[in-house]
Amino acid sequence: MFGARRHYAVPRILHQAGLLACFYTDVVATQGWPRWLRSTPDSLLPQSLQRLKNRVPAGIPMSRIRSFPWFGSLHVFRRSHSRGAVAAARENLRAADVLAQKVIAQPTFDPRHILYTFDRAGLALMRYVKARGGFAIMEQTAVPLEVYQASDAEERIRFPKWSNEPAPPNLGFLAERERAEWDLADLIICGSDYVHAEIGRCGGPVERCHVVPSGVAMPMFAQIKRGEGMRFSGNSQPLKVLFVGSVNLNKGVPYVLDVARRLGDLIQVRMVGQLGVSAYGVSQLEQHVELLGPVPRGKVWEHYAWADVFFLPSLNEGSALVTYEALLSGLPVVCTPNTGSMVRDGFNGIIVPARDVVTMCEVLTRLATDTSYLEYLRANVAASRDDCSLSCYGERLIRCIEHQDPAGIHRRSDR
């Protein structure tokens, strides 16, 4: 795989279950030339190398990892110098195919093992494995590209002054790649019911899709103590509403603004995340919400501790990990079904239709005025938040793989 998806959660989970024969990736900080970065102060490194320095696959033995640091470094350079979205996307596909050939050439690679790869990154490997009778798993980490692009085009029409970059070009060749991977995969793992449904809407093989909600390993969130400063009966302060994520059209940011404008002093909205809207959008938001921009990762928990509820009216997500963080933090979550969360409507949060500002206002008004209902949701969050942990995600993932793989346990890595 490329990068450090979810801090290497999947290969670590597979190793802990005895299912990891070998983990192939482009570059890690613990092998090859990047090792010298670990002894270099961050102040002497550009941001790109600081990020590489943090690519440490903890919990996975080095003997199980095969990386290609010079190849990975060249890919990063070529992608960063690509001109436009099309060129960058084609570089990603080129690199995926080159990495596949490098993996196939490794003596540790056995096509009889289960192959686990990610969307738009493993087509060449899937073809090689399937041609030799192997079993291929593909994780669909996001909604199908054609769904995302259609939604993005609609939002740009609705809010023409909000985007801070030109409309993306048609990336139909990526959508074709996605469909080719669906056709080959024996098992498609989806992070949410929403992703599963959208694959079906695109004509994909839903019979081979299985939903495995994700999880997060963030002890700082689980340790947040609810009580002081929280809303209880008789509390007349505004409802503290938190949004965490990229501040852009896909996250439903104009709808957050509309809700904040309509409800006025009844709620206090705080937005944390990288700004991805135009100067016009920023100016509109600043009139009605507390717009903080990005904060250090280690400081995000302070904002979860501040809030009464979490609000994310996204239009398209694979499975928004910030909703897992919010639930682990003890916060009821108000979100759309498109967010791909583990929220159970009316139990540990409330599901609202995408773009439905009237319903969003009704829900937040009730939470601001009916403290007993807010306390009910909060109690259910506390009772069920372990479901959002990384350990529970690991159990769900391994159970899914072992149930679907017809060869089962005999493919374990120690055999």
N, C-alpha and C positions, 0 to 999 in steps of 0.2 A: 504494500500500500504506500501511497505518498503521504508525507506529513505525519502528524501525531494525532490522528483522529481520536477525540475524547481521551487524550493522554494515554493512548495505547490500551484502552480498556478491553477491547475484544481479544487481542492476542494474549493479554494477561489472564483473562477469564478462561480462555481455551487452555493455557498452560496449567492453571490451577486445577482444571478438570482432567488433566492428563490427555488432552486432545491435540496439543500443539506439537506437530512434528518439526516445523520450522516457520519462522516469521521472516518474510522477505519485505524489505522496505528500501526507499531510496537512500536516506541518510539519517544517521542518529549521531548524537554527541558522544557516544561511548565507543565508537569504532572508527578506525582510519584517522585522517588528518584532523577531523573536528575535535578529537580528544584534547588538543592543546587549548581549546577555548575554555575548558573547565577551570584552568588555572589563570585565566586572563580576566582582569576586572571589567565589569560591564561598561565602566566609563571609557574604556579604550576600544570598545567594539561598536560598530554601527548596529542599528536596530535589527537588521536581517540576521546578523551573527549572534545577537543576543537571543533571538528566537531559536536559532539553531542550537545554541548552548543549552536550552531548556528541553531539547528533544532527548529525554532520558527515559527509556522504556523500563521503568522500575518494576521489579517483580518478574522479569523475564530473563532467564539465564543467557549470558552472551553466547553460549554454545548453540543456542536455538535461534540466533539472529543472523541473518545475512543482509548486509547493506552494501550499497554501491556509492560511496561518498563523492567521488569525482563526477560520476554520472549525475547524481542528484544535484550537485552544485552547479553543473553546467545547465541543467534543466531550469533551475531557479533563475540563473542569469538570462537564459534565452527567453523565459516567460516574462521577466521584468522588463526586457527590451522589446517585447512584442508590440506592434503598432495596432492597437484596437482589440476589441473583444474577440473578433473572429480569429485573428492571428494567435492570441493567447490560448483560445480554446483548441485550435489545431496543434499548438505546441504541447498542450496537455495530452492530447490523444497520441501524438507522435512519441512522447516520452513514455506513455503507458505501454505502447507496443514495443519500444526498445527495452524497457524494464522486463517485459514478459520474456523476451529472448534471452536476456541475462539470467532470469530465474530458471528457465528451461535448461540452460547450459550447466546449472549447478548440479554437482553429484548428489546433493541432498534432496533434490526435487524428485518426487515420485508421483506421477499422475494418478496412481491408485489411491493416494490420500484424498481426503476431502479438501476441496479448494474453497476458501472463503475470501471473497473479494468485495469491492464496493462499486457503486454505480459509476458507469462511464470510465472505469479504470482497469477492468479485467477481461475485456472481450477476447484478446489474443490467447490469454491463459485458459479461458473457458473453452475456447475452440479446441485447444491442444488436449485438455483433460477429457472433454466429452468425446473426442475422436478415439480415445483410448479406454473408453468405458468408465471414466471416473464420475464423481459426484460433485456438482458445482453449486455453491451457495453464493448468492449475490445480495448484498444489503442495499436497499433503496433508501438512501439517507435523506432524500428530499422528495417533494412532489415531482411528478414527471415534468420535464422541462417545458413541454408545450402548454401545460396548465399554467405554469409560472409566467411564461411570456404573455399568454392571453390576459391573465390577471393584471400584469404590469401595464399592458397597453390600455386596459380599461381605466386603471387608476390615473394614468397620465392624462387621459381625456377628462376625467372628473376633476382633477386638480392640476391644471396645466402650468401653474406658477410654482409648483412645489418641488419639482425634480431639480437636482443640482448637476445633472449630467444628461447628455443626449440619450434618446431612446436606443436601446440595444438593437443590434442587427438581428436578422433572422438566423437562428442557430439550428436550423433544421437538421443539419448533419449530426449534431449532438443528440437530438431526439431519435434519429435513426439508430445511432449507436446504443442508446438506451433500450430501444425495442429489440435489437439484436441480442442484447444481454438477457432480456426477459425470455426470449425464445429458447436460449440455451440453458438457463438456470433450472436446476431441479428444485430449488427452494429459494424464494424471494422473501427476505426478511424486511418487514415494514415497521417503522417506529410508531405508527399510529393507525387507527381506523381510517383516518382521513386519507393518508397515503394509499392504503389498500383500496379505498373507494375510487380514488382518482386514477389509479392504474386500471381499474375495471372500466372507468368511464372512457379511458383512452383505448379500450379494446385489448388490454393486456391480460395475461393468464392468471386471473384471480384465484383459480383453483390451486395454484402453486405459491400463492402469497400467504404469509402468516404474520400476524401482528405480534411483535415483541417490544413492549414499551421499554424505554431506556432507563437510566438511573444515573445518579451523580454521587461522587465520593467527596463530599464537602463537609467534614466534621464541624467546621465553624458555623454552618447553617443550622445543623441539628442541635447545637449547643445554645442557640438563642433562647433566652428565657422570656416568655410572654407574661405581662403583668403590669409593671409600672409604665405609665404613659399610654396604656391601651384603652380603647373605648369600652366602658362599662355603663350600666344603667345610670342615668343622670349626667353623663359626660356630654357637655354641650360643645366640645371642640369639633372642628371639621373632621370628616372622615379622611384619614391619610391614605392616599392611593399611590401606589408605586408602579412605575413602568421601568423595566430593565431590558435593554436590547438596542440594536441599531435603530436610530431615529430616522426612519425612511417610510416610503409609501407602502411597502410590503407589510410592515408591522402595523399598519392601520393608524398611523400617527395623526392624520387629519381628523379621524373620528375621535381620538383622544382629546384633541383640541375642541371639537364640537361639544363633547360631553362636558369638559371643564367650563366652557363658555356658558352652557345652558344651566349647569348646576351651581355656578358661582361659589359663594362662600360655604355652601353645604359640604364641599369636598376640597381637599388640598392635594394637588397632583404634583408628583416629583418624577422627572424623567432622567434616567441614567443610561448613557450609552453614546457611542460614536455618532456624530451628526452626519446625516446623509440626505439632508434636504437643502433647498436653496436658501439664500439670504432672506427672501420673502417668507418662506416657511418658518425660519427661525424667528423672524420678527413677530409673526403671528403667535407662535407658541409662547414666546417670552411674555406676552401680555396676560396669559392665563395659567401657565404652569411654571414650576421651578425646573428650569432646564440646566442640568449640571454638566452634560457632556460625559466623556469617558472618565472613569475613575480606576485606580489600580485594582487589580483582581482581588488582592488581599483586603481591600476596603469595602467591597460590595456588600458584605454581610451587614455592615453598619446601616445600610439603607433598608435592607430587609427587616432589621430590628426596629427601625423607625416606623414602618408602615403598619396600617390596619388590614389592608387588602392589597392584592396584586392584580393588575389589570393589563391584559395583552390582547387587543382585538385584531390579531394578525389575519392576513388573507391567505397566506400559504407558508406552511412550515412542515418539515418532516416530523419532528417531535421537539418542540422548543424546550431546551434544557433549563431555561430560566424558570419555567413553570414548575419543574421538579425542585429547583432550588427554593422557590417560594414555598412550596408545600413542606419541604424539609425544615424551612424556617418557621413553620407554624402559621403561614398566612393562607386564608381562603383565597382562591383564585377565580377571577372573572375573566373568561376568555371565550374565543370563538371555537367551534369544532375544527376549524382550519388550523388551529394552533397545534393540534396533535398532542394534547396533554393527557395526564392521568386523572383529570378532574371528573368526578361523578356528579352530574348535575343535581343540585339540591342537597348534596351530602358534604363534600369538602370544597365546594365552590359552585359556580353557576356558569352554564354554557349559554352564550348569547349568539344570535345569528350574526354573521359577518355583515358589516356595513349598516347594521340596524341601530342607529343612534338612539332612537326612542326607547327601545328595550334596554339598551345599555344604561340610559339615564334612569329608567324605572328600577333596575336592579341596584345601582349604586345609591339611589335615593332610599331604597328600603334598607340597605346595609347601614346607611348614615343615620336612619331614624329608628330602626328596629334593632336595638342592641341585643335583645334576646336571640334573635335570628343570627346575628353575627357571632354571638357566643356559641350557638349551636354548631355553626359551620366550623368555627375554630376548634371546638372539642373534637369534631370528627376528623379534622386535619391532624390533630395531635395523635389520635388513635390509629391513624392509617399511614402516617408519613414514612414509616419504614419501607413501604412499597416502592418509594422513590429512590431507595438507596442503591448503590452500585452492586452490593451483594445480592439483593433481590433481582436486579437486572441479570446478573450472571446466572442465577438459578433459572430464570425464565429462558435465557438464551440457550443454555445447555440442554434444558428439557425439550425445547423446540428442535434442536439439531438431532438429538438422539431419538426423538420420536419420528422424525421425517426421514432420516438416513436409513435405507433398507439394510445396509451392511452393519450398522450399529457399532457396537463396542469393539469389534475386531480391528477397526481402523485406528484405535488409540495410538498415541505417539510412542508409547513404550513397547510396542510390538514390532 
